[in-house]
């Protein structure tokens, strides 16, 4: 059975000498999984933040856990953050890269109201 992991997240920025953008994510993760790494890049349309999960094969039965992450976003251009895609995926499962394996999109045309 395929499980999906939909993160809840907020986008913030700090002003000062240099503007810094960061995301806070709250993610429900299966007990057998652990965070391998968090990567981010611009795919031409979306700023993509990817939380890569792996399974701990030694765990027989584990309780799901909720983890919180605070990630500083590092775009070359602030305009790359107009649309953000969050992907939380168990890379030990052979899932296709797309919905419904934990992707969420924000920004224009994805349910957000433009100012």
N, C-alpha and C positions, 0 to 999 in steps of 0.2 A: 504494500500500500504506500503510495506516495504522500509525503507530508509536505505542507507548504508553511513557510515562515514569513509572516507579514510584519515588518517592523513598524513601530510607531516612532515618528521622528519630528524634530523641530529644527528649523534653520535659524541661526543667530549670527550677528556680527558685532565686533567690538570696534569702536572708533578710537582713534588716538593718533600716534605718529603714523601708523600704517593700519589700514582696515584689514581685519582678519575675519574670515568666515568659518563657521564650524557647525556641525550637525550633532545633535544629541539623539541617539537611537535607543529605544527600549525594545529588545528582541526576545521572543520566547524560543528557546533552543531545546531540542530533544536531549534528554539526559545522557545519551550515548555520544553526543557530539561535543566537540570543543572548537574554539576559534583557532584556525590555522594562521590567517592573516587578513588584514584589511587593505585593499588597494583602491586607488582612484585614478581616473583618467577621463579625457574628453573623447567621445566617440564620433564627433562631428555634429551631433544633434543634442545629446544629453551629457551632463557631467555625471559619470557613473561611479558610484561608491559600492564596492563589492566586498561583502563579508563572507569569506571562504570557511566553510565548516568541514571537519573531518570526523569520522566515527572512531571511537575508542573500541577496538575489537575485543578487548578484555572485559568490558562491561557487559554483563548478561542482562541486567534489568536496571534501569536508572530512571529517576524522576525528572521530568522536564524542568528546566530552570529559566528564569528571566534574568537577562544580563543587560547592563546599560553601558553604552559606549559614547565617548565624546571625541569626535574626529575633526581636526582642523582641515578645512578644504584648501587646496593649493593650486587654484587655476592660474594660468598665465594671464588670462583676461577675465575680468569680473563678468563679462557678458556670457561666458561659458556656463555660468550658474543660473541662467534664465530657466533652464529645464534640468532637473536632477532625477536620476534613476538610482534607486536603492535595490541592490540584489543581495539576498541572503540565500545561500545555496549550499547544500551538502554535496561536496564534490566526490564522495564515495558512491553516490547513486548515479546511475546513468540517466540523467534527465536532460531534456532538450534545453537549450539556452533561451529561455523566454517564459512567458506566462504558461502555466501557473506555478512555476518553481520558486516563488518568493520575490518576484520583481514588483516594484512599486514606482510610479512616475509622478513627478510634480511639475508644475509650470504651465505655460500656455497650452491650451488644447487638451489638458488632462484633468479637467474638473476644477481648475483654479479660475477665479474671476480676475480678469486683467483690470488694473487700475485705470 
